[in-house]
């Protein structure tokens, strides 16, 4: 995949997440919100990859994982996050709780999901901040 593909997927998943929430499908909205962050981080990782670089095996393997904290580190944005506005740090603190295993869970409360989606794709959400670096 190319960096642009991850960017397009980020936008698509963020849009889908709000649509699902609008019709009360909160579990799916939560899951896709996390995927949107994952795609944005993978776009940032792709940007940090040098053309013609033969990537380190461990770095490559880690890029295929679904752990948002690990992807943040791999993208090189961990330091940038420490310098970010407090609202970005707060949004990240809420959003980083997502795991790929949420696809197997159900029964999330609407208020919890809406707070998560705001942290992910709201006007002061993580995605807006990440788009500076992808």
N, C-alpha and C positions, 0 to 999 in steps of 0.2 A: 504494500500500500504506500501511497505517497502522502506527504504532509497535507496536501490539499484535501485528500480523501478524509483524513481525520478531522479537518476543519469543517467540512461539509457534514460529516456525521455528528459532530458536536452541535451544530446548529439544528439539524434535524431532530436529534434526541431531545434537545432542550425544548423545541416546539412541541414535540409529541408529549413530553412530560406534562406540560401545562394543559394540553387538550385532554389527556387522561384524567387529570385532577378535576377539570371542569365537569366531567360527567361522573365523578365519584369513584373512579378506578384508581384508588390511592396507592395500592401496592405496586401496580405497574408504573405509576408516575414516579414513585420513589426509586424503583430499580433503574428506570431510564435516566433519571436525574444523575445518578451515580455514574452511569455509562457516559453521559455527556462530559462529566469531569474527566473521566478516564481518557476519552478521545482527545480532549483538549490538552491533557498532559502528554499524550503520545505525539501530538502535533509538535509540542514544544521540544520533546526529545528528538524528533526528526529534524527540527530546525537546528538543534545543537550538534547534529551529526555532520561531520565534514564530508564534502564530496570526495569520492574515491577512497574514503576511509575504510579500512578493514577493521570492523568493530571488535572490541574485546568480547569474548564468548560470554562471560558473566553479565556484562552490560546488556548484551543482546537477549540473553535468557530472562533477565529481570524486566526488560521492556515488554515482554509478553505476559507479565503477571497483571493481576487486577488489584493490587494493593496501592491505594492512592498515596499513602505516605512514601512508599518506595518509589513510585513514579515521580513524585514531587522531587525527591532527592536526585533521581536519575536525570531529570530534566534540567537540573542545575538551579532550580528556583527556590530551594529551601532558604538560602540567604536572602533572596529578594522578598520572600514572605516575611522574614523578620523585620524588614525595612518598610513593609507595606502599612497602609493606614489601619488603624485599629478595627474598623468595620470589616476589612478584608480578613484580618486574623480571626475575628469572631465568626465570620462566615465559614472560613476554613475549619475552625474547631467543630462546627456543626456538620459540615459536609464530609469531613474525613472519616466519619463513623461508618460510611457506606462500605459494604463488602459485596463481592459478587454473589455470595451465598444468599443475599436478600431475595434472589429470584425464587427461592424455595419457601419464603415466608409469606404469611398473609395475616390480615387483621390489623394493619397499622391504622392508628387514629388519624382522622382528617387533619386535626390541628398540628400533629407531629409532622405529617407529610408536607403540609403547606409551609411550615417553618423551614423544613429541609429544602424545599424547592426555592424558597426565597433566598436561602443561603447559597444555593447552587446557581440559580438563573435569574434572580431578582435584579433590580437596578443596582444594588450594592453587593451582588453575589460574586462568587469565586470565578465564574466563567468570564465575567466582564474583566476582571483582573488578569486572568490567564491569557485572554486574547491579545494582551500587549506583548506577549512573549512567544506566540506561536508562529 
